[in-house]
Amino acid sequence: MDSGKIILPYPMKEKNMNRRPSSKRIQPDFINSVEGFTLVELLVVVIIIGILAAISLPSYLSLTASAKQSEARQTMASILRAQNLWIDRNSSLDYPTSLDQLALGVVKGSTLEDKTSSSVYEYKIGNGTDSMSSEANPKFFTLKAYAGGIRSFSNSSNLVTWYSAVCESDSAGVTPVALVVSGSGATSTLDCAANFHRITVSGK
């Protein structure tokens, strides 16, 4: 045995200084543990959204319909006031047959020439021997209809009294129905037709 030679128990490996570092990245454990939604969970979410929509949609439609119907109420009230004013200023029974004669026009008309129609209602007036009428016919089945009128009644002393009223339909999707005369003689007055209720009434 050569005592001048050192023998190592394991051979030494030379380090490769030119070796590139590994491109493998260590990802956190929570990334590999993320799972997607199951079909049942998605169905539950869709059902909940559908229930919320079913609850809120009728309220939304009711609010939008009420806003549109307010236009008809205001216009019918304006027509009623204009008809009463016509009676004050004109002794003739030649009642007006158009909104132009009453110096009225629907602001939201589809054209400048069309002053009797808005985007949601069509308006019309008429007259009789001792009466004038008005109506607001909805363009959509979700809106209510309106009918108005003004009429003179004479009592036993030949005192003439004018009564006027505007009626609203009880439900949507109907056409206006003319007002009817209720009572007789001195107790006569204007009343709403069937399935209509009064919203404005005045005695002149």
Backbone bond lengths (Angstrom), bond angles and torsions (degrees), N, CA, C in turn:
res aa  C-N    CA-C-N  psi(-1)  N-CA   C-N-CA  omega(-1)  CA-C   N-CA-C  phi
1 M - - - 1.463 - - 1.506 108.21 -
2 D 1.311 114.41 132.19 1.466 119.98 -177.74 1.498 107.71 -85.27
3 S 1.289 116.87 110.64 1.466 120.56 -177.25 1.511 112.40 -72.44
4 G 1.307 120.90 -13.74 1.466 123.12 -178.89 1.511 113.23 -87.09
5 K 1.318 121.30 -1.60 1.466 124.93 -176.38 1.518 109.54 -110.59
6 I 1.324 115.74 129.43 1.469 121.27 -178.51 1.519 108.59 -94.92
7 I 1.296 117.27 127.03 1.472 122.89 -179.65 1.524 108.51 -109.25
8 L 1.301 116.95 122.54 1.474 122.67 179.29 1.519 109.48 -90.26
9 P 1.343 117.31 147.32 1.479 119.01 -179.11 1.520 113.30 -68.91
10 Y 1.309 118.66 -31.59 1.478 122.46 -178.91 1.508 108.94 -129.81
11 P 1.299 115.90 141.45 1.473 117.49 179.03 1.524 110.38 -71.83
12 M 1.268 117.74 139.32 1.474 122.08 179.33 1.528 109.69 -85.77
13 K 1.308 113.94 138.34 1.475 119.97 178.34 1.515 109.25 -99.68
14 E 1.289 112.95 140.61 1.452 117.82 178.45 1.538 109.72 -79.61
15 K 1.307 115.18 136.70 1.464 120.61 177.23 1.515 110.80 -75.41
16 N 1.332 113.06 132.31 1.466 118.59 178.01 1.515 108.76 -87.24
17 M 1.274 117.40 100.94 1.457 122.21 -176.55 1.518 112.03 -71.58
18 N 1.324 117.76 -18.30 1.467 120.99 -177.76 1.535 112.98 -94.14
19 R 1.334 119.02 1.90 1.454 121.35 -176.84 1.538 109.84 -74.22
20 R 1.314 114.48 134.69 1.465 120.65 -179.80 1.528 109.93 -78.17
21 P 1.330 115.41 147.55 1.482 117.71 177.74 1.518 110.55 -68.14
22 S 1.306 116.74 154.79 1.465 122.10 -178.49 1.529 110.34 -68.00
23 S 1.339 115.99 140.07 1.468 121.03 179.72 1.528 111.85 -87.73
24 K 1.271 119.54 -2.66 1.446 123.16 -179.07 1.525 109.86 -72.66
25 R 1.359 115.03 126.55 1.456 120.23 -178.87 1.523 109.58 -104.06
26 I 1.282 113.56 146.75 1.455 119.35 178.26 1.519 108.16 -93.03
27 Q 1.343 117.74 116.96 1.449 122.40 -179.48 1.517 110.12 -93.59
28 P 1.340 115.71 146.41 1.476 118.07 176.83 1.521 111.01 -62.40
29 D 1.299 115.40 156.43 1.457 120.45 -176.68 1.520 112.75 -67.93
30 F 1.377 117.31 -30.12 1.463 118.14 -174.99 1.522 112.12 -70.83
31 I 1.362 117.79 -22.48 1.455 119.98 178.31 1.522 110.25 -67.64
32 N 1.268 116.53 -42.08 1.459 120.31 -179.43 1.522 112.53 -74.81
33 S 1.355 116.39 -15.79 1.465 119.16 -176.71 1.530 113.20 -94.60
34 V 1.371 118.95 -4.71 1.468 121.33 -178.70 1.519 109.93 -70.41
35 E 1.368 115.78 133.29 1.460 120.93 179.63 1.512 109.96 -120.88
36 G 1.348 119.13 152.84 1.452 123.87 178.40 1.514 111.92 -81.42
37 F 1.397 114.74 174.96 1.455 120.13 178.26 1.523 109.57 -75.80
38 T 1.287 115.19 145.37 1.455 119.36 176.15 1.526 109.03 -84.31
39 L 1.312 116.58 165.42 1.461 121.59 -179.71 1.525 110.95 -63.39
40 V 1.311 117.09 -37.42 1.467 120.93 179.20 1.520 110.55 -63.52
41 E 1.328 116.95 -42.56 1.465 120.55 179.01 1.517 111.34 -63.25
42 L 1.316 117.89 -41.24 1.465 121.14 177.88 1.522 111.04 -64.57
43 L 1.321 117.02 -40.38 1.465 120.40 178.50 1.523 111.25 -64.10
44 V 1.319 116.89 -38.87 1.461 120.35 178.25 1.521 110.44 -62.65
45 V 1.327 117.37 -43.01 1.474 121.13 178.68 1.521 110.97 -62.55
46 V 1.339 116.48 -44.07 1.467 120.27 179.29 1.527 111.41 -62.71
47 I 1.319 117.14 -40.31 1.464 121.00 179.21 1.526 110.97 -64.91
48 I 1.327 116.88 -41.55 1.467 120.46 179.14 1.527 110.64 -63.16
49 I 1.335 116.49 -43.80 1.470 120.15 178.15 1.523 110.38 -61.79
50 G 1.335 116.80 -40.58 1.460 120.07 179.08 1.520 112.44 -64.24
51 I 1.331 116.76 -39.24 1.472 120.33 178.60 1.522 110.81 -65.75
52 L 1.332 117.39 -43.07 1.464 120.71 178.78 1.527 111.13 -63.38
53 A 1.339 116.52 -40.07 1.464 119.87 178.63 1.521 111.29 -66.11
54 A 1.339 116.64 -39.54 1.467 120.21 179.53 1.519 111.51 -65.50
55 I 1.322 117.05 -30.60 1.465 120.58 179.38 1.524 111.38 -77.06
56 S 1.323 117.13 -42.16 1.468 120.89 -173.55 1.526 113.58 -85.66
57 L 1.334 118.94 -26.46 1.461 120.69 -175.42 1.525 113.06 -62.86
58 P 1.333 120.68 -46.04 1.469 118.99 178.59 1.526 113.17 -59.24
59 S 1.331 116.67 -38.81 1.465 119.66 178.33 1.520 111.07 -64.74
60 Y 1.334 115.83 -39.92 1.464 119.62 179.20 1.528 110.96 -65.30
61 L 1.330 117.10 -44.19 1.457 120.63 179.58 1.521 111.24 -64.96
62 S 1.327 116.37 -37.14 1.458 119.92 178.57 1.523 111.46 -65.22
63 L 1.314 116.94 -40.46 1.466 120.66 179.45 1.521 111.40 -66.66
64 T 1.323 117.61 -42.67 1.467 120.24 179.47 1.523 111.05 -67.12
65 A 1.340 117.49 -38.34 1.468 120.33 177.98 1.523 110.64 -65.90
66 S 1.326 116.97 -40.70 1.463 120.47 179.18 1.525 111.27 -63.63
67 A 1.328 116.64 -38.05 1.465 120.05 178.57 1.532 111.02 -65.51
68 K 1.323 116.65 -40.10 1.470 120.11 179.08 1.525 111.41 -70.66
69 Q 1.332 116.67 -36.48 1.458 120.07 -179.72 1.521 111.80 -70.01
70 S 1.327 117.40 -25.28 1.462 119.87 177.47 1.519 110.96 -63.19
71 E 1.330 117.05 -30.30 1.473 120.35 175.51 1.521 110.20 -61.97
72 A 1.340 116.81 -44.81 1.463 120.64 -179.43 1.524 110.77 -65.15
73 R 1.323 117.83 -40.74 1.461 120.22 179.63 1.528 110.88 -61.53
74 Q 1.321 116.41 -45.25 1.456 120.41 -178.89 1.532 111.16 -65.84
75 T 1.326 116.40 -41.68 1.466 119.73 -179.67 1.521 110.79 -66.82
76 M 1.328 117.76 -43.18 1.455 120.59 179.31 1.533 111.02 -64.10
77 A 1.322 117.29 -37.40 1.468 120.04 176.34 1.519 110.98 -65.54
78 S 1.338 117.19 -37.58 1.462 120.63 177.64 1.534 110.94 -65.69
79 I 1.330 116.37 -41.19 1.469 120.17 177.69 1.525 110.25 -62.64
80 L 1.332 116.21 -42.23 1.466 120.61 -179.52 1.524 110.91 -62.42
81 R 1.321 117.60 -43.53 1.467 120.97 178.94 1.528 110.55 -65.22
82 A 1.336 116.28 -40.31 1.462 119.62 179.99 1.525 111.43 -66.08
83 Q 1.325 117.21 -37.31 1.464 120.05 177.72 1.525 111.41 -67.10
84 N 1.311 116.98 -39.72 1.464 120.12 175.55 1.523 111.04 -64.20
85 L 1.321 116.45 -39.75 1.462 120.34 178.72 1.519 110.71 -66.15
86 W 1.327 117.01 -36.26 1.460 120.59 177.45 1.539 110.67 -60.52
87 I 1.306 116.05 -41.31 1.465 120.41 179.71 1.525 110.64 -64.32
88 D 1.335 116.77 -38.98 1.467 120.61 179.65 1.526 111.45 -64.69
89 R 1.321 116.56 -36.05 1.469 120.37 -172.05 1.518 113.44 -96.37
90 N 1.318 117.98 -12.97 1.463 120.30 -176.45 1.524 109.46 -128.18
91 S 1.323 115.23 125.22 1.462 119.96 176.69 1.518 111.64 -85.17
92 S 1.327 116.40 -15.94 1.456 120.46 -178.88 1.524 110.19 -74.05
93 L 1.332 115.63 149.94 1.454 121.22 176.49 1.521 112.05 -89.47
94 D 1.312 116.34 13.69 1.464 121.18 177.62 1.526 107.96 -81.03
95 Y 1.324 115.43 81.11 1.455 120.74 -173.60 1.532 111.27 -70.82
96 P 1.318 116.98 151.66 1.473 120.48 179.65 1.521 111.62 -67.07
97 T 1.315 115.47 150.41 1.469 121.36 179.71 1.530 112.21 -119.41
98 S 1.318 117.50 0.49 1.461 120.29 -179.79 1.523 109.58 -143.05
99 L 1.314 115.34 159.52 1.458 120.27 178.46 1.515 111.52 -67.45
100 D 1.331 117.09 -28.02 1.459 119.99 178.18 1.524 110.99 -61.94
101 Q 1.330 117.55 -37.97 1.453 120.99 178.92 1.520 111.96 -66.33
102 L 1.312 115.72 -26.69 1.460 120.02 176.53 1.521 112.05 -90.04
103 A 1.335 115.78 4.40 1.469 121.55 -177.93 1.523 110.82 58.36
104 L 1.341 114.44 39.57 1.462 120.48 178.58 1.520 109.33 -120.34
105 G 1.308 115.40 154.65 1.461 121.27 175.20 1.505 109.78 -158.17
106 V 1.289 116.64 146.02 1.460 121.35 178.58 1.516 108.16 -78.06
107 V 1.320 116.54 121.18 1.463 120.89 -175.38 1.522 111.63 -62.25
108 K 1.325 117.12 -35.91 1.459 121.15 -175.05 1.521 112.12 -94.18
109 G 1.315 117.05 36.42 1.457 120.29 179.52 1.518 111.47 -64.98
110 S 1.324 116.39 149.53 1.464 119.99 -178.45 1.523 111.03 -66.87
111 T 1.322 117.34 -30.82 1.465 121.66 176.29 1.519 108.27 -137.00
112 L 1.311 116.35 166.45 1.457 120.08 179.22 1.523 111.22 -65.99
113 E 1.319 117.23 -30.59 1.461 120.41 -179.89 1.518 112.23 -78.55
114 D 1.321 116.88 -26.42 1.458 121.04 -177.01 1.525 109.08 -93.17
115 K 1.328 115.97 94.91 1.458 120.58 -178.37 1.523 112.52 -100.79
116 T 1.301 117.17 7.31 1.468 120.57 -177.86 1.519 112.50 -108.71
117 S 1.323 117.56 3.84 1.460 119.68 -174.83 1.519 110.06 -139.79
118 S 1.322 115.28 139.59 1.456 121.58 173.31 1.516 108.20 -113.80
119 S 1.302 116.56 -171.52 1.466 119.95 -179.46 1.522 112.25 -72.89
120 V 1.333 117.48 -15.19 1.467 120.21 -176.45 1.530 114.07 -125.30
121 Y 1.335 118.39 -20.12 1.464 121.12 -177.39 1.523 111.28 -136.62
122 E 1.334 114.36 153.22 1.458 121.75 172.29 1.527 107.68 -119.61
123 Y 1.326 116.02 129.48 1.457 121.25 -173.36 1.529 110.87 -110.34
124 K 1.333 114.18 147.10 1.463 119.58 -179.41 1.520 109.16 -153.14
125 I 1.342 116.32 145.96 1.461 120.67 175.04 1.523 108.34 -125.85
126 G 1.323 115.90 159.72 1.461 122.00 178.77 1.513 109.30 -150.03
127 N 1.313 117.50 -178.97 1.456 120.08 -179.91 1.517 110.07 -150.36
128 G 1.319 114.57 162.66 1.456 122.46 176.05 1.512 109.76 -133.45
129 T 1.312 116.78 -161.73 1.461 120.78 -178.26 1.518 111.75 -63.82
130 D 1.300 117.55 -44.69 1.459 121.78 -179.25 1.532 111.16 -135.06
131 S 1.304 116.01 34.17 1.462 119.15 -176.37 1.525 111.38 -154.36
132 M 1.312 114.73 161.94 1.460 123.33 172.17 1.519 108.30 -133.03
133 S 1.314 116.40 147.93 1.462 120.52 -177.98 1.520 110.29 -129.90
134 S 1.312 115.17 163.31 1.470 121.84 176.87 1.517 108.09 -151.52
135 E 1.317 115.84 156.51 1.465 119.91 178.74 1.515 110.45 -153.71
136 A 1.320 114.37 152.62 1.464 123.18 174.57 1.519 107.34 -124.94
137 N 1.321 114.98 108.13 1.460 120.85 -176.05 1.531 109.26 -98.24
138 P 1.335 118.64 117.38 1.471 120.37 -177.03 1.527 112.15 -69.63
139 K 1.316 114.95 147.88 1.458 121.19 177.69 1.529 111.98 -93.24
140 F 1.327 116.58 -7.31 1.464 121.06 -179.41 1.528 109.04 -128.54
141 F 1.318 117.11 142.03 1.462 121.58 -175.80 1.520 112.33 -70.23
142 T 1.323 118.43 -9.22 1.461 121.39 179.70 1.526 112.25 -87.24
143 L 1.330 117.65 -2.61 1.463 121.33 -176.57 1.521 111.21 -109.14
144 K 1.323 116.11 154.03 1.455 122.39 178.84 1.524 110.83 -86.07
145 A 1.321 115.39 156.99 1.463 121.92 179.08 1.528 109.92 -99.70
146 Y 1.349 115.55 157.91 1.457 120.74 -178.50 1.524 109.68 -134.67
147 A 1.340 115.05 141.30 1.460 121.46 177.76 1.517 108.36 -134.43
148 G 1.325 116.29 137.58 1.456 120.83 -179.49 1.508 110.78 -132.96
149 G 1.303 115.22 165.80 1.453 119.08 179.01 1.507 112.19 -169.08
150 I 1.318 115.61 161.02 1.457 122.97 175.84 1.524 106.86 -142.27
151 R 1.327 116.63 134.26 1.463 120.38 -173.21 1.527 110.09 -147.61
152 S 1.338 116.13 147.67 1.462 121.37 179.08 1.517 110.27 -99.69
153 F 1.323 115.50 143.30 1.465 122.75 176.57 1.527 108.12 -131.53
154 S 1.317 116.00 140.52 1.477 121.73 178.88 1.513 109.77 -111.85
155 N 1.338 115.80 137.55 1.463 119.80 176.73 1.526 110.35 -94.58
156 S 1.297 115.85 -172.12 1.469 120.31 -176.90 1.523 112.57 -65.03
157 S 1.309 117.18 -21.72 1.468 121.20 178.72 1.525 111.48 -94.06
158 N 1.330 116.15 12.94 1.464 122.18 -178.44 1.533 112.62 60.48
159 L 1.299 115.71 26.26 1.454 120.01 174.33 1.525 108.59 -85.63
160 V 1.313 115.70 121.48 1.462 121.44 -176.17 1.527 110.01 -88.54
161 T 1.304 115.77 128.09 1.457 122.22 176.82 1.518 109.09 -122.93
162 W 1.322 115.42 132.08 1.466 120.95 179.11 1.524 109.02 -100.92
163 Y 1.303 114.34 133.15 1.462 120.67 175.63 1.521 109.43 -121.56
164 S 1.307 114.88 142.48 1.465 119.56 179.94 1.520 109.61 -136.74
165 A 1.304 116.35 154.68 1.463 120.93 -178.00 1.525 109.84 -159.75
166 V 1.315 115.02 154.85 1.468 122.95 171.76 1.515 107.45 -127.63
167 C 1.310 116.73 130.95 1.467 121.90 -177.06 1.529 110.34 -119.20
168 E 1.317 114.70 146.00 1.466 122.64 179.51 1.522 108.95 -115.83
169 S 1.320 116.18 140.31 1.461 119.87 179.33 1.525 110.22 -68.21
170 D 1.326 115.53 147.99 1.464 120.14 -179.77 1.524 112.03 -69.90
171 S 1.313 116.77 -26.79 1.463 121.27 -178.57 1.520 110.04 -136.20
172 A 1.306 115.90 165.75 1.458 121.50 -179.93 1.528 110.59 -85.56
173 G 1.319 115.40 165.77 1.459 120.69 174.95 1.508 115.02 81.08
174 V 1.338 118.21 23.18 1.467 121.06 178.64 1.525 108.78 -121.71
175 T 1.322 116.27 168.60 1.459 122.25 178.18 1.530 109.74 -101.08
176 P 1.330 117.99 155.89 1.470 119.82 -179.53 1.523 111.81 -63.36
177 V 1.326 115.27 144.62 1.462 123.06 176.89 1.521 107.88 -122.70
178 A 1.337 117.10 131.58 1.457 121.73 -175.46 1.519 111.48 -60.96
179 L 1.338 115.38 150.94 1.453 121.19 177.41 1.525 110.44 -67.38
180 V 1.314 116.32 156.63 1.463 121.46 -178.82 1.524 109.26 -119.07
181 V 1.321 115.70 157.32 1.464 122.03 177.51 1.520 108.45 -91.27
182 S 1.309 115.91 127.71 1.460 120.60 176.95 1.517 109.23 -115.80
183 G 1.310 117.41 148.16 1.454 121.47 -178.16 1.520 111.04 82.77
184 S 1.319 115.48 -175.12 1.465 120.62 179.33 1.514 109.60 -150.11
185 G 1.327 114.84 152.81 1.456 120.76 178.22 1.507 112.41 61.25
186 A 1.316 116.06 -131.00 1.461 121.21 -175.79 1.520 112.50 -69.23
187 T 1.316 117.18 -17.93 1.472 120.47 -179.09 1.528 112.52 -96.13
188 S 1.333 116.88 7.45 1.468 119.65 -178.58 1.521 110.73 -67.91
189 T 1.300 115.20 145.95 1.464 121.11 177.25 1.518 109.20 -157.49
190 L 1.304 115.50 172.62 1.466 121.28 177.92 1.519 109.53 -91.63
191 D 1.316 115.02 141.92 1.460 119.65 179.02 1.530 108.88 -139.19
192 C 1.328 115.12 162.46 1.462 120.55 -179.71 1.528 110.67 -79.94
193 A 1.310 115.15 152.31 1.455 120.19 175.45 1.526 109.72 -72.90
194 A 1.311 115.65 173.86 1.461 120.16 179.40 1.528 110.50 -60.63
195 N 1.300 115.66 142.75 1.472 123.59 179.80 1.520 112.69 68.49
196 F 1.339 116.52 19.39 1.462 122.44 173.53 1.529 108.16 -128.06
197 H 1.330 116.21 151.56 1.474 120.47 176.61 1.515 109.30 -131.04
198 R 1.324 115.38 152.35 1.456 121.68 -174.69 1.526 110.61 -79.61
199 I 1.332 116.28 137.43 1.459 120.98 176.01 1.514 111.50 -120.41
200 T 1.345 118.16 -21.49 1.443 122.08 177.92 1.510 108.94 -142.96
201 V 1.304 117.26 133.04 1.463 119.89 177.73 1.515 108.38 -149.57
202 S 1.307 116.62 142.30 1.452 120.15 179.03 1.519 109.39 -152.19
203 G 1.290 116.73 147.81 1.455 122.27 174.59 1.505 109.95 -106.90
204 K 1.280 117.28 134.81 1.466 121.06 -175.10 1.524 109.06 -106.73
